């Protein structure tokens, strides 16, 4: 099932909550529609640790990034 989030602030946002058991995200599409570049992090937060898939990646203005390697959690 597709889930869409329109994120317009530099705050940390939860894309999907960590539930008991295991799961995966098949892909994440990140689009920077702004006129300035931005840095992004994509991580799994267990409440105790943060496990980064992408850390401080610069996404140029008007470009997008697709993570499509089935992110397990």
GITABEL-V711038 format. One record per backbone hydrogen bond with DSSP energy under -1.0 kcal/mol. NH is the residue of the N-H (numbers start at 0). CO is the residue of the C=O. E is the energy in kcal/mol with one decimal. If there is no record, write none. Layout:
nh:co:e
NH:CO:E
NH:CO:E
This chain:
nh:co:e
24:70:-2.2
27:66:-2.5
29:64:-3.3
31:62:-3.1
37:58:-2.0
39:56:-2.3
41:53:-2.7
43:50:-2.7
45:48:-2.6
50:43:-2.9
52:41:-3.1
53:41:-1.9
56:39:-2.3
58:37:-3.7
61:31:-1.0
64:29:-3.0
66:27:-3.0
69:25:-1.4
70:24:-2.3
72:22:-2.8
